[in-house]
Each structure stands twice: as structure tokens, then as C-alpha cells.
Amino acid sequence: MANIQIDPRLLSAASFVRAGAVFADIGTDHGYLPVFLLSEGRIKFAFLSDVNEGPLEKASENIRRAGLREKCELLLADGAASLAGRGVTDYAICGMGGELIADIIARAPHLAEPCVRLILQPMSRQEHLRRALYRLGFFILGESYSVADGKRYVCMCVGFSGTPCEISDSLAYLGPDILHTDDRDAYLAYLVAKRESIARAAAARSEAGLDDGSEKIIALFDGRIKQYL
Ligand SMILES: C[S@@+](CC[C@H](N)C(=O)[O-])C[C@H]1O[C@@H](n2cnc3c(N)ncnc32)[C@H](O)[C@@H]1O
């Protein structure tokens, strides 16, 4: 069996997957995450799902090379709804925009179960995803932060409480306060990078004569960053 290596972004997603899980990777593309988890013997079975055929062909080749054909199933499907009733315990939706991830979750009501875990790695609009999750009755169990190819990433581990609620701007933009965890430095670096990208976008809008209230959000970042320095 081939030795599978994955980058820190996918490693942080892998760390949230529960041992012995029946796992589904939505938008699997190359299939690296499930191939890694199966190769390591961490999960029982994997569904590799993608809305496009090209990615599934790549995933299929990687599964074949790793000798894992018996332990997984490939699915050509939009989102996660087609996995209802298949006994999946842990779902990953990684490497997509926060809005698309939120939309995929909203269209798959079977995910709203206390025994289901979601592992989400949004590339953008993290605040939109956090708000959408809480409105649907999900909550964030934890987040982890990584750097790959010089870029900063966040990965969310999510459970279902069944109590929909609105969250503060602070929770939406900054995520949970993790001051007393090992991820402290990585989180600080993530906050600084995210603050810079929000400030850059705000400056561009301001030059165009548009004011979108980003100052309030930037002040939130400054407050949290100061707390962590
Ligand atoms: C950038 S790749 C991310 C691959 C991998 N999950 C990762 O994080 O490295 C995004 C993948 O999501 C797939 N995708 C986009 N929208 C989707 C949807 N609605 N349902 C399932 N897959 C989708 C794309 O075809 C593509 O293969």
C-alpha cells in the first residue's frame, strides 16, 4: 500500500475525524483525505463524493494505487443529500467557499443529528458559515488553524444541538476564543492574516467611495489580537 502524505490543511481536518468513523468526503476531488484516513486505519469505510466526474476519476486512481477499493465507494452527487440513510458518522466538506459549504449543509437535513460530526474547512466567508451553522441548530465544538504553502487556513469541528440561535459578530468573525489551547500561536497568525485581508478589501471599497462598516469588524480583530499577543 502506498504511503500517503497530506498537507497541514488536510491534516487539521483529519485530526477531527473520529476513530472508527464511517466517513464521507463531500467535494473529494483527488480523494487525499479519505485515502489518508483509510491508509492509516483510522476509519472503517469512506464515501468519496463529488459533483464533477473529473475529480472522481482522480480519486478513483488514488484509491486503486493505495489498494483501498474494498473500503470505499465513489459517488457522483451534488452535496451531501444523497448520503441520507447510509450510516455516515463523520462528514468532511473542505476546500470550498463558506457560502457553498453552508448551502450544502442546509440542503441535507439528515446532517442535523447529534451523532453526526461535520468537519468543515471554508476557504472564504467563514463568518457566513458560522452564522448559518448556528441558525440551523449546529454549534462549533472546536477549530484548528494551519498553514500550507504560506497560506493560513481554519478548520471547524461541528456538532448538532438542535437549538437554532443568532451569534455575535465576535463569534462569527473570530471563531471561538481558544486562548488556553495549544493552537494559540497558529490562531493569532490566522487572525492577523484575516484582519489584513478584511482591511485591504475595506480600503479598496473606501477608495471607491463605499463604506460597508468594516471598521467595526476590524476593531473586533484588533481587540482579540491584543488579547493574544
Ligand atoms: C477545491 S476542491 C477541494 C478538494 C478537497 N476537498 C480539498 O479540500 O483538498 C473542491 C471540490 O468540490 C467539488 N464540488 C463543488 N461543489 C460541489 C457540490 N455542490 N457537491 C459536491 N462537490 C462539489 C468540486 O468538483 C471540487 O472537486
The ligand as an SDF file (V2000), in Angstrom:
LIG
                    3D

 27 29  0  0  0  0  0  0  0  0999 V2000
  -11.0450   22.8570   -4.3960 C   0  0  0  0  0  0  0  0  0  0  0  0
  -11.6530   21.2270   -4.4120 S   0  0  0  0  0  0  0  0  0  0  0  0
  -11.3690   20.7200   -2.7320 C   0  0  0  0  0  0  0  0  0  0  0  0
  -10.8980   19.2980   -2.6750 C   0  0  0  0  0  0  0  0  0  0  0  0
  -10.6890   18.7330   -1.2720 C   0  0  0  0  0  0  0  0  0  0  0  0
  -11.9450   18.6430   -0.5470 N   0  0  0  0  0  0  0  0  0  0  0  0
   -9.6720   19.5340   -0.5030 C   0  0  0  0  0  0  0  0  0  0  0  0
  -10.0490   20.2540    0.4210 O   0  0  0  0  0  0  0  0  0  0  0  0
   -8.4710   19.4650   -0.8320 O   0  0  0  0  0  0  0  0  0  0  0  0
  -13.4270   21.4360   -4.4320 C   0  0  0  0  0  0  0  0  0  0  0  0
  -14.1520   20.1870   -4.9640 C   0  0  0  0  0  0  0  0  0  0  0  0
  -15.5150   20.3270   -4.6170 O   0  0  0  0  0  0  0  0  0  0  0  0
  -16.3030   19.8640   -5.6850 C   0  0  0  0  0  0  0  0  0  0  0  0
  -17.6420   20.4680   -5.5290 N   0  0  0  0  0  0  0  0  0  0  0  0
  -18.0100   21.7590   -5.7620 C   0  0  0  0  0  0  0  0  0  0  0  0
  -19.3190   21.9310   -5.4980 N   0  0  0  0  0  0  0  0  0  0  0  0
  -19.7890   20.7290   -5.0640 C   0  0  0  0  0  0  0  0  0  0  0  0
  -21.0510   20.2550   -4.6430 C   0  0  0  0  0  0  0  0  0  0  0  0
  -22.1350   21.0650   -4.6350 N   0  0  0  0  0  0  0  0  0  0  0  0
  -21.1890   18.9600   -4.2700 N   0  0  0  0  0  0  0  0  0  0  0  0
  -20.1190   18.1300   -4.3050 C   0  0  0  0  0  0  0  0  0  0  0  0
  -18.8840   18.5080   -4.7080 N   0  0  0  0  0  0  0  0  0  0  0  0
  -18.7240   19.7940   -5.0780 C   0  0  0  0  0  0  0  0  0  0  0  0
  -15.5210   20.2780   -6.9310 C   0  0  0  0  0  0  0  0  0  0  0  0
  -15.8600   19.4930   -8.0600 O   0  0  0  0  0  0  0  0  0  0  0  0
  -14.0760   20.0430   -6.4630 C   0  0  0  0  0  0  0  0  0  0  0  0
  -13.6310   18.7590   -6.8030 O   0  0  0  0  0  0  0  0  0  0  0  0
  1  2  1  0
  2  3  1  0
  2 10  1  0
  3  4  1  0
  4  5  1  0
  5  6  1  0
  5  7  1  0
  7  8  2  0
  7  9  1  0
 10 11  1  0
 11 12  1  0
 11 26  1  0
 12 13  1  0
 13 14  1  0
 13 24  1  0
 14 15  1  0
 14 23  1  0
 15 16  2  0
 16 17  1  0
 17 18  1  0
 17 23  2  0
 18 19  1  0
 18 20  2  0
 20 21  1  0
 21 22  2  0
 22 23  1  0
 24 25  1  0
 24 26  1  0
 26 27  1  0
M  CHG  2   2   1   9  -1
M  END
$$$$
